[in-house]
Amino acid sequence: MSEVKAWCSALQHSFRAALKVERVLSDPWAIGRAVLAVVAASVIGWLLDDPLAWAMMTVGTFICGIGTLLAPIRHRAVNALALGAGFTLATLIGVYLHPMGWWFLIVLAVAAYVAGLWRALGVAPGIRACLVTIGLMITADLSPGIPAGLTMVQWIAAGAGLVVLVQLLPPYGRRHPAQRKAVAAVYRTLADSARAGEPAPYRSSAPFTAARAALDLLPSFARPAAAPLYGLLAEAEGIRRALLLMPRAGRKDSLPRAAIADALDAVARTVQTARRQDADAEATRLPASWSGPEAEALRARLREAARLADHWLEARGPEGLDQVLDAFPAENAVRSGWRRLRAELRPGAPLFLHAIRIAVGTAAGEAAGRAFGDFWGHALPDHGFWAALTTMLVLFPDYGHTFARGWARPIGSILGGLAAWVVLLPGGWNAGWIVVVATVLAACVFLTLRVGQLVLNFFITAWIVFLITRLGSAAHLVEWGRPADTVVGALLGLVVFLAIPTYHHHRTHDLLADWLRVQRRLLPALVTGYAEAGAVDPAEIDVLRRQARQARERLDGAITSLGHEPRSHRSRWTAAELTGIQRSVYEITQCASVLYDRQPARTADAVPETAEFAAVLDHHLAGLAAVVAAKGRPHEGELRAAFDATATRSGLADLVDHAAPDGVAHARGRALTLCLRTVTAVEELVSRLAADGESGRAAAPPAAGHEGQARLQGGRFRPISQMQSATTARGTRS
């Protein structure tokens, strides 16, 4: 009974999500360019008085126009050219594959599998790969023969060329708009963090990951001009760490959070708009009154961020950013892309099953569409294109999106076909008005691309009806045939997902174990950095931090998807426990940031005793990752006990050695405090994992922050609740 209730609840949730309409539009200028390309194709086709030329040019501008509206990271003309060339080449290949008949399904399955893997390069590249595969299906299904098919390809190429041409029209704006938008999002996130009076229990690292990914796409020749953006991202990392160390609101030494947030917002607006956006007078006056090392470091970073943001208003080149570019080494785009695709080829990879589902579902949709034929005289004969297309676009890597799209696309197609049938029912439409209405409907598709699948497919189906009507074919074959094919394709997509599922409650422990494996390399490397000044390799730490962020974001994505799945009650952890695990993961991430920020700059600040603890931490995290991967239950207190013994044996805990210089005691106390805070955060995660469903443990308090740092007395560890501030004067405060 509980299984039935879980399925009913999940289906209801996906159906409600299918009916949801978002108020999200693409860039207005991008929409305008896409509409202009369709209008140009319609005008040229009308002047030629050739229905086939008009229809195929419109198809080329329509498909490639959609591709230009999908989260452009590279230059819009580059995106349009790449998609146009790929789409045209696919239609050309489809012409020669048409005579293969049913053997075409093998080629289609391979192409769909590659399109599924292409999602490893990003959501937008994955959708563009699906659009290219759609071009393959169009001519493979609809080509009446080689000569006529080549004519179709010529007009499709002309339409794709129009899309490229309109991307070259003004307004041009500043260079690197996608990269500036991503960096501006990072500073808005930092402003939200500064504005919060209390430390957030959890914050996503997605804005930093997105900004780094956008900047990594820039080729070598474009990097010098974008150097300020790299510098802004580097400063953002430092500002984020400085915000972690800010005293809480209300304390005597607290900083003016509103002023800091306003300064960060001003940087974000300046970067995104390329127009100077000054902070208000209060924000510019208060920084001079800040005092203390944290305030001084934060003030310097804010000033540098403002200087880099102002670079976009000046004609001169950047100054002093060579080292910043060295910290972001350029990687060969082909080699990087191949590495990401190859990583998804192994069983167990996040997109491995998704690519298999796309391949099986698309081939099955094409086969079903052809097998059903003309739906007993109510659709185009020998036509499996719409069913295959629907199956391909319905299937997403997770249950929630797949089922929501599985409901929305058929409903939208049915309503769109019905509306077009009603509009065309009276008859008397001349060719000119059909072209005008089709153009308007194509513009509506561009406007509603991100609004929701139901509304989008309503306009797409209506557009296709008018397109086929202008070609002289019977409109009713599309009015009823496309909705029927869409229903078949959607059902096939849902069946394929249920047959080859990806349920994230099976993956949470593996994803957490992956994150722990990265932490096993990152945290010991940071702790070892305290043993000798300059021991940490910034490039190596940068790679590990990126891997840690990516692993954490995969874990976050899986936890978010659990609420939409039908069998979430079978998850190893409850929703409350997963929330606690996320908080512990975030606290450990904060500890790593502070460890990196406080690395010793001088030999006098080094604490050789930390090297032994780094080995203990490595051993413990390796064991913890293995236990989590095996779905075992870890033992609490082991790391704390090992740390106590190691610190006492090595002398790290000896803060009352009067023979040692005061500076040594200060450095030792700081290292001890940071290490103990890390131990506390890891032990809290272990406590949550060991609880394993026990309600009392699932609600464990959050890890100690600035108020729960380590204090020692008499060379001996005390529980955090009993730690006194006697050694604060000795410099043990982090």
WOJO-V479219 format. One record per backbone hydrogen bond with DSSP energy under -1.0 kcal/mol. CO is the residue of the C=O (numbers start at 1). NH is the residue of the N-H. If there is no record, write none. Layout:
# WOJO-V479219
((CO	NH) (CO	NH))
This chain:
# WOJO-V479219
((1	5) (2	6) (3	7) (4	8) (5	9) (6	10) (7	11) (8	12) (9	13) (10	14) (11	15) (12	16) (13	17) (14	18) (15	19) (27	31) (28	32) (29	33) (30	34) (31	35) (32	36) (33	37) (34	38) (35	39) (36	40) (37	41) (38	42) (39	43) (40	44) (41	45) (42	46) (43	47) (44	48) (45	49) (45	50) (50	54) (51	55) (52	56) (53	57) (54	58) (55	59) (56	60) (57	61) (58	62) (59	63) (60	64) (61	65) (62	66) (63	67) (64	68) (66	69) (75	79) (76	80) (77	81) (78	82) (79	83) (80	84) (81	85) (82	86) (83	87) (84	88) (85	89) (86	90) (87	91) (88	92) (89	93) (90	94) (91	95) (92	96) (93	97) (94	98) (97	100) (98	101) (100	103) (101	104) (102	105) (103	106) (104	108) (105	109) (106	110) (107	111) (108	112) (109	113) (110	114) (111	115) (112	116) (113	117) (114	118) (117	120) (118	121) (119	122) (122	126) (123	127) (124	128) (125	129) (126	130) (127	131) (128	132) (129	133) (130	134) (131	135) (132	136) (133	137) (134	138) (135	139) (136	140) (137	141) (138	142) (139	143) (145	149) (146	150) (147	151) (148	152) (149	153) (150	154) (151	155) (152	156) (153	157) (154	158) (155	159) (156	160) (157	161) (158	162) (159	163) (160	164) (161	165) (162	166) (165	168) (166	169) (176	180) (177	181) (178	182) (179	183) (180	184) (181	185) (182	186) (183	187) (184	188) (185	189) (186	190) (187	191) (188	192) (189	193) (190	194) (191	195) (192	196) (197	249) (205	209) (206	210) (207	211) (208	212) (209	213) (210	214) (211	215) (212	216) (215	218) (219	222) (222	226) (224	227) (226	229) (226	230) (227	231) (228	232) (229	233) (230	234) (231	235) (232	236) (233	237) (234	238) (235	239) (236	240) (237	241) (238	242) (239	243) (240	244) (248	251) (251	254) (255	257) (256	260) (257	261) (258	262) (259	263) (260	264) (261	265) (262	266) (263	267) (264	268) (265	269) (266	270) (267	271) (268	272) (269	273) (270	274) (280	284) (281	285) (282	286) (286	289) (287	290) (292	296) (293	297) (294	298) (295	299) (296	300) (297	301) (298	302) (299	303) (300	304) (301	305) (302	306) (303	307) (304	308) (305	309) (306	310) (309	312) (310	313) (311	314) (321	325) (322	326) (323	327) (325	328) (332	336) (333	337) (334	338) (335	339) (336	340) (337	341) (338	342) (339	343) (341	344) (342	345) (346	349) (349	352) (351	355) (352	356) (353	357) (354	358) (355	359) (356	360) (357	361) (358	362) (359	363) (360	364) (361	365) (362	366) (363	367) (364	368) (365	369) (366	370) (367	371) (368	372) (372	375) (374	378) (374	379) (384	388) (385	389) (386	390) (387	391) (388	392) (389	393) (390	394) (391	395) (398	402) (399	403) (400	404) (401	405) (402	406) (403	407) (404	408) (405	409) (407	411) (408	412) (409	413) (410	414) (411	415) (412	416) (413	417) (414	418) (415	419) (416	420) (417	421) (418	422) (419	423) (420	424) (421	425) (430	434) (431	435) (432	436) (433	437) (434	438) (435	439) (436	440) (437	441) (438	442) (439	443) (440	444) (441	445) (442	446) (443	447) (444	448) (448	451) (451	22) (452	456) (453	457) (454	458) (455	459) (456	460) (457	461) (458	462) (459	463) (460	464) (461	465) (462	466) (463	467) (464	468) (465	469) (466	470) (467	471) (468	473) (469	472) (474	477) (475	478) (475	479) (476	480) (478	482) (480	484) (481	485) (482	486) (483	487) (484	488) (485	489) (486	490) (487	491) (488	492) (489	493) (490	494) (491	495) (492	496) (493	497) (494	498) (495	499) (496	500) (503	506) (504	507) (504	508) (507	511) (508	512) (509	513) (510	514) (511	515) (512	516) (513	517) (514	518) (515	519) (516	520) (518	522) (519	523) (522	526) (523	527) (524	528) (525	529) (527	530) (528	531) (530	607) (532	535) (537	541) (538	542) (539	543) (540	544) (541	545) (542	546) (543	547) (544	548) (545	549) (546	550) (547	551) (548	552) (549	553) (550	554) (551	555) (552	556) (553	557) (554	558) (555	559) (556	560) (557	561) (558	562) (561	564) (562	565) (567	570) (568	571) (574	578) (575	579) (576	580) (577	581) (578	582) (579	583) (580	584) (581	585) (582	586) (583	587) (584	588) (585	589) (586	590) (587	591) (588	592) (589	593) (590	594) (591	595) (592	596) (593	597) (594	598) (596	599) (602	605) (603	606) (607	610) (608	611) (610	614) (611	615) (612	616) (613	617) (614	618) (615	619) (616	620) (617	621) (618	622) (619	623) (620	624) (621	625) (622	626) (623	627) (624	628) (625	629) (626	630) (627	632) (628	631) (637	641) (638	642) (639	643) (640	644) (641	645) (642	646) (643	647) (644	648) (645	649) (646	650) (647	651) (647	653) (651	654) (653	655) (656	658) (657	660) (661	665) (662	666) (663	667) (664	668) (665	669) (666	670) (667	671) (668	672) (669	673) (670	674) (671	675) (672	676) (673	677) (674	678) (675	679) (676	680) (677	681) (678	682) (679	683) (680	684) (681	685) (682	686) (683	687) (684	688) (685	689) (686	690) (687	691) (688	692) (694	698) (697	700) (705	708) (713	716) (716	713) (719	722) (725	728) (727	732) (728	731))
